[in-house]
Amino acid sequence: MNNSQKAVDVLQELNLFVNDRIEGYKHAAKLTKDPTHQSYYNDLVNQSTKFSNEINSTISNLGGSTETGTTAKGKVYRGWMDVKNTVVGRDEESVIESNLYGEEWAQKAYNDALDNKNELPQNVVQMVEKQKNASMATCERLRQMKNSAD
């Protein structure tokens, strides 16, 4: 497998998780009762959409097919959150915890992509690292929100 094909494969896999991120924050924006949190989640939807577009543009430039799907795990998790919220009710802390869990999962996806950095073009590595850093900042903000909700 050449480096371009490896980069396409890595980016297609990563974009499944970025698309999960989009869907997760859309879901959180609907669930939250806090207007400040809703605004933040909508900002994260926009950020994630930009990330997905950036990844898909790079995939296209490398000759691959863009990725618009989500992971099976993400779909199951969002369904489980709906059931949980119906049974035990929704509170801000549980919405934040769900987002934090999802963001930590995104970090794993970025780390997995960067495990291949020696086989990826430098511009791809830089893009993935930039997005990973933004995700790390989101994790930190969510932790602060969770601590405030306690």
Contacts in CASP RR format, 6 or more apart in sequence:
PFRMAT RR
TARGET T0000
AUTHOR 0000-0000-0000
METHOD contacts of the structure
MODEL  1
MNNSQKAVDVLQELNLFVNDRIEGYKHAAKLTKDPTHQSYYNDLVNQSTK
FSNEINSTISNLGGSTETGTTAKGKVYRGWMDVKNTVVGRDEESVIESNL
YGEEWAQKAYNDALDNKNELPQNVVQMVEKQKNASMATCERLRQMKNSAD
1 9 0 8 1.000
3 119 0 8 1.000
3 120 0 8 1.000
3 121 0 8 1.000
4 62 0 8 1.000
4 63 0 8 1.000
4 121 0 8 1.000
6 116 0 8 1.000
6 119 0 8 1.000
6 120 0 8 1.000
7 58 0 8 1.000
7 62 0 8 1.000
7 119 0 8 1.000
7 120 0 8 1.000
7 121 0 8 1.000
7 124 0 8 1.000
8 59 0 8 1.000
8 62 0 8 1.000
8 63 0 8 1.000
8 64 0 8 1.000
10 113 0 8 1.000
10 116 0 8 1.000
10 120 0 8 1.000
10 124 0 8 1.000
11 55 0 8 1.000
11 58 0 8 1.000
11 59 0 8 1.000
11 62 0 8 1.000
11 67 0 8 1.000
11 113 0 8 1.000
11 124 0 8 1.000
12 59 0 8 1.000
12 64 0 8 1.000
12 65 0 8 1.000
12 67 0 8 1.000
13 109 0 8 1.000
13 112 0 8 1.000
13 113 0 8 1.000
14 55 0 8 1.000
14 109 0 8 1.000
14 110 0 8 1.000
14 112 0 8 1.000
14 113 0 8 1.000
14 128 0 8 1.000
15 52 0 8 1.000
15 55 0 8 1.000
15 56 0 8 1.000
15 59 0 8 1.000
15 66 0 8 1.000
15 67 0 8 1.000
15 69 0 8 1.000
16 67 0 8 1.000
16 69 0 8 1.000
16 70 0 8 1.000
16 71 0 8 1.000
16 109 0 8 1.000
17 71 0 8 1.000
17 105 0 8 1.000
17 106 0 8 1.000
17 109 0 8 1.000
18 48 0 8 1.000
18 51 0 8 1.000
18 52 0 8 1.000
18 55 0 8 1.000
18 106 0 8 1.000
18 109 0 8 1.000
18 131 0 8 1.000
19 48 0 8 1.000
19 52 0 8 1.000
19 67 0 8 1.000
19 68 0 8 1.000
19 69 0 8 1.000
19 70 0 8 1.000
20 70 0 8 1.000
20 71 0 8 1.000
20 73 0 8 1.000
20 74 0 8 1.000
20 102 0 8 1.000
20 105 0 8 1.000
20 106 0 8 1.000
21 44 0 8 1.000
21 48 0 8 1.000
21 51 0 8 1.000
21 102 0 8 1.000
21 103 0 8 1.000
21 106 0 8 1.000
21 135 0 8 1.000
22 45 0 8 1.000
22 48 0 8 1.000
22 49 0 8 1.000
22 52 0 8 1.000
23 70 0 8 1.000
23 74 0 8 1.000
23 78 0 8 1.000
24 78 0 8 1.000
24 99 0 8 1.000
24 102 0 8 1.000
25 41 0 8 1.000
25 42 0 8 1.000
25 44 0 8 1.000
25 45 0 8 1.000
25 48 0 8 1.000
25 99 0 8 1.000
26 41 0 8 1.000
26 45 0 8 1.000
27 78 0 8 1.000
27 81 0 8 1.000
28 37 0 8 1.000
28 41 0 8 1.000
28 95 0 8 1.000
28 98 0 8 1.000
28 99 0 8 1.000
29 38 0 8 1.000
29 41 0 8 1.000
29 42 0 8 1.000
29 45 0 8 1.000
31 81 0 8 1.000
31 85 0 8 1.000
31 90 0 8 1.000
31 95 0 8 1.000
32 38 0 8 1.000
32 41 0 8 1.000
32 92 0 8 1.000
32 95 0 8 1.000
33 90 0 8 1.000
33 92 0 8 1.000
34 92 0 8 1.000
37 92 0 8 1.000
37 95 0 8 1.000
37 96 0 8 1.000
37 145 0 8 1.000
40 141 0 8 1.000
41 99 0 8 1.000
44 138 0 8 1.000
47 134 0 8 1.000
51 131 0 8 1.000
51 134 0 8 1.000
54 127 0 8 1.000
54 131 0 8 1.000
55 67 0 8 1.000
55 127 0 8 1.000
56 66 0 8 1.000
56 67 0 8 1.000
56 68 0 8 1.000
58 123 0 8 1.000
58 124 0 8 1.000
58 127 0 8 1.000
59 65 0 8 1.000
59 66 0 8 1.000
59 67 0 8 1.000
60 66 0 8 1.000
73 105 0 8 1.000
77 98 0 8 1.000
77 101 0 8 1.000
77 102 0 8 1.000
81 98 0 8 1.000
84 94 0 8 1.000
85 94 0 8 1.000
88 94 0 8 1.000
92 149 0 8 1.000
93 146 0 8 1.000
93 149 0 8 1.000
93 150 0 8 1.000
96 142 0 8 1.000
96 145 0 8 1.000
96 146 0 8 1.000
96 149 0 8 1.000
97 146 0 8 1.000
99 142 0 8 1.000
100 139 0 8 1.000
100 142 0 8 1.000
100 143 0 8 1.000
100 146 0 8 1.000
103 135 0 8 1.000
103 138 0 8 1.000
103 139 0 8 1.000
103 142 0 8 1.000
104 139 0 8 1.000
106 135 0 8 1.000
107 132 0 8 1.000
107 135 0 8 1.000
107 136 0 8 1.000
107 139 0 8 1.000
110 128 0 8 1.000
110 131 0 8 1.000
110 132 0 8 1.000
110 135 0 8 1.000
111 132 0 8 1.000
113 128 0 8 1.000
114 125 0 8 1.000
114 128 0 8 1.000
114 129 0 8 1.000
114 132 0 8 1.000
117 125 0 8 1.000
117 128 0 8 1.000
120 128 0 8 1.000
END
